[in-house]
Amino acid sequence: MTREPLTSTASSLGARIRQFREAQNLTQEQLGDLVGIHHRQTIGQLESGVRSVKVAELVRIAQVLHVDLTTLLENPIRPVPAVLWRSAPETEREALQADFVRWCERYGRVLRLLGRDCPDRLPRCSVNMASLTYRDVSELAREVGALLNLGRRPAAVLQQALQDQYDVLVWFINTGASGSAACIRGEFGSAILIPRRSVPWRRNFDAAHELFHLLTWDSFHPQESHDGSLHKKVESLAESFAAALLMPEQVLQREIESRAVDGRVAVTDVARLAVEFDVSFAAMIWRLLNLHYLPDSDAARELIADPELQSLDRFLRQRDRGDLPRLPQRFVELAYTAWLTGRLSRTRLAEYLDCTLSSLPRCLEDLGVVERSEADRSAGGFLTVQDFDSDELAEGIGEEEATLCSL
């Protein structure tokens, strides 16, 4: 006799387990082995709602599938958000994607707890990728630079501007030797992933590159990335957008003219200019080629490959790169604010900061949050290294509505 599903809740939970299992490209047998359920039919029964899930099993399943219990228990079922990679990792792609999505959903959940009903506030630009030109992309970069008020040195403020104005966080995640930058856009908002191994000037370019994909998400998203020729063009357009955004044409022209002697600029000055704009020497050279300061691509390649210029570039960049934060400070501050104002339990706070409850005080300290005494917390006072304001954070910083690009 066929067993009937226990409840609609069990059936819904089973469907979510199946959804995330398939997103991880795991068979039922593989999931069972990882969870410690070795009867082949058991996972199938769980997914069909015929068998109830024990609490310990559910916790282990969530861990294996790289998903929070909160997400696993959500109803109705929503599609698993897709990640757009420039170059996907050769190994553990599914696990890395799931981890990235989990962090983004945690951030979106915290924003909603603090009264942000619509975390995804970044503008959307509808374009035809097949006919989009580099001139169009340059104009889009100019508009975005003005919208974000990036000023004369956009690389120095881009990530902060995206965070403050549109709640777009940049997550620095280990992606292995082959994984590239990536981005995602969903109900939780928009986010950028940058490999932790990247040097600072590469991180800036990655952030600008992925911003192009976020802005044009509706015109080219992960489901279309299988089209090789279109994907190649879109990546080239994204590189051009990043260059135009980080090295604005008029600003760069003025800088070049100010360094010119008898109409000529020393290449060593160009190397120093790359450091000032916080981009790579190669990126600066290609940008100058596109602005017709160099005769052709062969001349650009020759300069980039010059060993003396490479040595000068390394010398000019001799500086403390600093340790990257384990988590974005904005995420940490808002999660802590949600706990402080009673919207998030301390156990959930520890989960969101990826630590145990007992190690939470040390974790907060390492992340830049200094807790005061119990009496101070009862009075609503707390302090971080940045001395942030909880009321301001709870209400939301930069409530400017997203405007559509005119392109």
N, C-alpha and C positions, 0 to 999 in steps of 0.2 A: 504493500500500500504506500502511495506517495505521501510524504509528509508535507503539510501545508506551511507556508511561511508563518513565523511566530506573530509578528506585528508589522505594521507599515514602517515603524521606526527601524526595526531590525532589517527590513528589506532595503530601506533607504541607506542605512549604514553599510550594508553589504554592497550596494551599488557603488558607494563612495570608495570602499576598499578596492573593488574591481577597477574603478576608474583610475585610482592612483597606482595600482599595481601595473596596469597596462601602460600608464605614462612612464613607468620605470622599466618597461620592456621585460617584465618578469612573468614567468609562468606561474600557475597556481602551485605547482610542486616546488619551484624555487622559493616562492614567498614562504611556503610552509617550512622549508628547511631553514631559512633565515630566522623565522620566528620561533622555531622549535616545535612546530606542529607537523608530525611526520606521517600522519595518515593522509594519503593523497586526496581523499574525497572531502576532508574537513574544510579546507579553504573554499572549495566549491559550495559547500553547505552554508558557510558564513556569508559568501557573496550573494547567494540566492535568498538569504533570510530564513533558511530552514533551521539553522542552528544559531543560538544566541552566542554573543562574543563575551568571554570572560574579561574582567577588567584588566588583569595582567596581560592577557593576550592582546587586548586593544592597545595598551601602552606600547607593547613590543612591536605591534604592527605599525603604529605611528612612527616609531623610531626607525624601523627598517625602510619605510616609505618616505622618510624625510618630510613629515608633515605634522603640524600641531594637532592635538586632539580636538581642539576647537574647530579647526577646519574639517577634520574627518567627520565630526558630528553635525556639521551644517546641513540644513535642509531648507529649501530645495537644493538639488544637485546643480552645481555650476561647472562649466567646462574648466579644465586645468589651464591656466594662462600659458601662452606660448612665449618662449624666449627667442629673440632674434640675435644670433651670433654672427660676428664677422667671420670667424673661423672657429668652429666648434672643437672642444677638447677631444683628443683621440681616445681618451679613456675616461670613464665615469661621467660621461656627459649628462645622463639622466639624473644622477645623484646631485651634480652641481646645479643643474637647472632647478631641481626640487628645493635645494637649500636656498637658492636665490629667491624663488617664489615665496618660500616660507618667511624669509626676512621681510620681503615686501608686504606680505599679508599682515604680518605683525605690526608693521608701521602703519598700514592703513587702518587696522583695528584700533590702535592707540589714537590715531587722529579722530576716528569716529567717537571714541570714548570721551574725547575732549571737545566734542561739538562740531567737528568738521564733517558735514553731511556728504560732501563731494570732494574726496581727496584728489581726484584727477582734474586738476585745474589748468594744466599746461595747454597752450593753444594747439589747435589742430589745423594743419594746412593741407587742403586738398589739391593735389597736383597730378599731372599725367607724366609718370616717370619716363615713358617711352619718348616723349617729346621735350622733356625738361632740358634746358640748356645750362651751360656753365655760367652764362650771364644771368640767367634766372636765379641760379643758386647764389651767386654773388649778391644779388639784390635782396634775396631772402636773408642772407647773413647780415646785411646792413640793417634790415628791419629788426631782426632779432637782437642785434647788438644795441640798437636804440631802445627797444622794448625792455631789455634787461638792464639798461644803463651801465654797460660794461666799461665805458671810458676808453682811455688810451692804451691800457694794458689789460685786455680782456682776460688773459689766462689767469691773472692774479685774483680775479673776483668771480669768474664764471660759475664755479661750483657753489660758492656761497650764495650767489644771486639766484640760481636755480632752487636752492634749498629754501631761501627766505621768501621768495616771491611765489613759488609754485609747488613747494613741498616735494621737489624732486631730489631724492638722496642719491649719492654716489657711494656704492658699497665696494670696498676693496677685499676681494676674495681670492684665495689660492685656486688657480685654475690649471695647475700643472704646467708642464713645459710647452704645451701646444695651444692651450686655450687662449682666446682673444678677449677683447672687450665685448660686451653684449648689452642689450637693453630690453625693457619690458614695459608694457602699458596695459593696465587693467582697472577693475573697479577700485582697487587699492591705491591707484595713482600711477605715476611713472617713476622709473628708477633706472640707474645705470650701473653696470658691473664693470669694474676695471681690475685686471690682474694685479695682485699685490707685488709681483716681481717687477712691474714697470717702473722706469725712472720717472722723476717728477715731470719733465717736459713731455714725455710720452703720455702720461696720465692726462695732462691738459688737452692734448690733441684727441685722445680717446674720448674724453668727456664731450668735446665739441662735435666729434664725429657721430657719437651715439645720439646727441641732441637732434641732429638732422633726422635720424631714423624715428625718434619719438615724435617730432613735429609732423612727419609725413607718414605716420603709422597707418593711417587709413588708406594710403595710396600704395604702400608696399610693406607687408608684414610677414611674419615667419612662414605663413602658409604659401607665400609666393616665392620663397627663397630657393625653391628647387629649380626655378628657371635660371639656368647658368648665365646666359648672355645678359638678361635683365639684371640679375644680381650683381654681375661685374660692373655694369654701368652705374647702378645705384651706389655701389661702394665707391666708385670714382667720384660721383657727385657728392657723396658724404665727405670725402677727403677734401674736395674743393671748397665745400661749405665750411669745414673746420679751419682751413687755411684763411679764408676770407673773414671768418668771425674772429680768429685770434690775431690776425695781422691785417687790420682794416686798411684798405687801399690808401685813403687820404692821409691817415696817420703815418703809415709806412713811407709814403712818398715824402712827407715833410722830414721824417727822420733821415732818409737817404740824402735829401737835398742839403740838410744841415751838416752832413759829414763830407759833402763833395768838395773837392779841391780841383779847380780847373775842369769841372764837369766829370771828374772821376772819383770813385769811392774805393778805398782800400778794402781788399777782401777781409783783412783782419778786423776792420770796423763792422763788416757784415757778421762776422762770428760773434762779436760783442753784442751786436743788435739782436741776434738770436737769443742770447742769454737774457737780455733785457725784456724781450717779449715772452720769455720762458717757453720757447719752442726749440726743437732740434735744429742744428745747423742745416741739415738736409731739407727740412720743411721750409726754412727761410730761403734757401737757394731756389727751390722749386716755386715758391711764391714770387720771388723776384723775376724768375723766368716768365711766369704767367703775366707779370706786369711789364714785360718787355725790357727789363734791365739787363738781360743776358741774351746773346744772339740765338742760341739754340739749345736743345736738350743735351747735346754732346758736351757743350761747355759747362752745363750744370753738373753733369755726371763727373766731369774731370775735376771740378772744384770739390765736390763731395768726396771723391776718392783720394784727394791730395793728402798724403800722410802728415805733412807739416800742419795743415789746417785741422786735421783730426786731432793732432797733439795739442794745438792751441785750444780747440774746443774743450778737450778734457781738462786742460789747465784752468780755463775760465769757469768751469763748472765744479771746481774743487770746493765743495761746501758740504756742510752737514745736511744730508737729505732728511734726517729725522725719521723716527719710527712712525709708521702709519697707525692710526687708531684701529683697535680691533673692531669697533662698531662706530657708525656715524654719531657724532656728539648730539646732533639734534634728536635722533632716535632715542638715545639714552636719556636725555633731559625730559623729553615728552613722556616716555614710559615711567620715569621717576615721578613726574608731575601727576600722572594718572594714578599712581599708587598713593601719593601724598594727599590727593583730593578724594580718595576713597573709591575711585573708579576701577582700580586694578588691584587684585590681591597681591600680597607680598610673594606668595608662592608663584603666581603667574609672572610677576616682575622678574623673579629669578629665572624662570623658564625663558622669558623673552630676552634676557641678557645672557642666556646660555651658560648658566652657572647653577650651583646647588644653593639651597636656602641658607645653609650654614656659611657658605663662602660669599654670600651676597654683599656684606659690608666691604670686604676686601675687593670684590669685583667692582663695586661702585667707586671705590677710591681709585682703583687702577684706571677706571674709565673717566675720571675727572670729577666725580660727584663726592662732596664731603658732607656727610650727614651730621646734623646737630643732635643734641640730646633729645630724649623723649619729650621733655617739656617744651622744647623749641618746636618740635615737629607737631605737637598738639596745638601749638599756637599758629601753625601754618608756616613757620620759618624754615628755610633750608638754603643751602648755598652750594654752588659748584665753583670750580676754579675760575669759570668765566663770570661768576656772580650774576646768573640769569634770573629773570623775574618770572615766577610761576604763574601769576595772573596773566601776564602778557602771553606766555606760551599757551596757557589753557584757552585763551580767547583766540589765539592764532595770530601769527605775524604775517604781515603783508596780505591783507584780504582783497587785494586788487583782483578784479575779475579778469579771466583770460580773454584776450581779444584775438580774433582770427587774423592771421596774416593776410595781407591783401593779394598775395600772389595767387 
